[in-house]
């Protein structure tokens, strides 16, 4: 799961968070997984810090019947979820990359060394 988390959280050009930030919809993305009671299963979650624009847009619609304007809140969450799902679909189609796996492996090894030195 750390491989998938790394790719989803990655902020480089072409990533989901890069695209969401470019659209002004999100500030940050965090991925996490936790083991559940059933062996072999994990829950994977993606939390996205949205901007005001990402939360939705307030527009006014004219109600012709009463000649008045009615505020309407247009949610953008469907667009955001679509972007994330498209990114995950692309990752699935391309498959794992050895270079990224190797980077993750080195990062984990360095982290272990620091933890051992600190007796954690």
Secondary structure, 3 states (H helix, E strand, C coil): CHHHHHHHHCCCCCCHHHHHHHCCCEEEEEEEEEECCCCCCEEEEEEEEECHHHHCEEEEEEECCCCEEEEEEECCHHHHHHHHHHHHHHHHHHCCCHHHHHHHHHHHHHHHHHHHHCCC
